[in-house]
């Protein structure tokens, strides 16, 4: 369950470390003065934490629910999948923002290619996921996870 989302969370963590390492290598002692770069790295780290929390909560729901709670576990998995895939767009944007401040030319292209490969994913129909989640909430008449 959520194997691809687990991979994407791990990839986001690696991307955060890679961007932070590239920033340190370029700016070294002056890194503290690069507030926009630090903000981008912080955003990536926060998104990784939030995505991991959503995925872990979905796993916990699946293990806690048992056979009778399969609908609840599937609902939690859909919510986690939606969250991870929508937040990755922000992660990719923040990675590009930081890297363009860190490198240029061929070096920038190499960084972007490597991190693009790391964060590559198959497209997910987020509209269908949102509709499924909404239908489940309307059917239940309340918000639940």
N, C-alpha and C positions, 0 to 999 in steps of 0.2 A: 504494500500500500504506500503510495506517495514516493516511490523510489526516485522518480525523476525530480521531484521537488526536494528530496534530501540531497541529491547530487547538486542541484542548483544552489541550495543553501551553502554547501561546502565550497562550491565554485565562487560564490559571493565573498565568502571569508578569504579565500585565496586571492581574489581580486583586490580586496581591501589591503591585504598584506603586500601585494605586488605594487600597488599605487603608493602606499606608505613608504616602501623601500625605495622606489624610484624617486620620490620626493626627498627622502633623506639623502640619497646619493647626490642629487643635484644641489640642494640647498644647505645641507649639513647644519652648521651652527646658526644659519639664518632661517631655518625652517619655521621657527616660532613667529617670524614676521610675515609668513605666507598664509595669512588667515583664510583666504578663499580656498586654498588648497587643503588646509586642515579641515575646513568646514565640509568640503566635498568628501574627504576621507571619513570624517565623522558620520556623515549621512550614509555612506556605504556600510559602515559598521553597524549603525542603528538599524538599517534595513535588514542586514543579515540577522541581527538579534530578533527582530520582529518576525521575520519569515521563519526562523528556526522555532520560535515560540508557537507559531500557528501550526506548524507541522507536528511538533511534539504534542501539542494539545489534541490534534486529530488522532495521533497514534494512541494517546492515553484513552481517548473516547472509544476507539475501536477495541482496545483490550478490556476496558471496563464494561462495555455494553454487552458482550456475549452475543449469542445467536439471536436473542429477542430484540436487541438494539441495533440491528443491522442498518435500519433506516437512519438512525441517529449517527452512526459511524460513517455512513456514506455521505450524509449531510455535512458532517465535520470535515471529511476529506475534500468535498467539493469546495467548501469555504477556504480551506487551506490552499488548495490548488489555485483558486481564483486569486487569493492574496499574493501568493508567491509570484505568479506570472504577471500580475499587474505591477507589482513593486519592482520587478526586474527592469522594467522600462526606466524607472527613476535611477536605479543602480547604474545601468549602462550610460545614462546621461551624465551622472556625477563622475563616473570613470573617465568619460571623454573630457569633461570640464577640467578635471585635475590633470590629466595627461597632457592636454594642450598647453597648460601652464608650466609643465615640467619639461617637455621635450618638443622638438620640431623636426621637420624633414623626415628622413629615413628612420631615425630613431623613434619618432612619434608613430609612424606607420607600423613599425615592428611591434611597438607596445600595443597599439590598437588591434593589430592582427592577432597577437597572442591572447589578449584578454577577450577579444571577440570570439575566438575559438573556445576559450574556457567557459564563457557565458552562453554559448550557442544552445538553442533549444528549438524544438518543434513548436510551431504556433498552436495556441490553444484557443478554442472558441469561447472567449470570455462572456460573450452575450448569452450563449446557451447556458453557461454555468450560472450567470446571474439570474436567468429565468428559472432554472431548476431550483436555485436557492430560494428565490421569491415564492415559487409555487409551494415549496415545502413549508415556508413560514406562513403563507396564507392558509394552507390546509390545517396547520397546527393552531392557527389563531394567536400565535405568540412567537417571540424570538427565543430560540434555543440553540444550544450547541451540544 
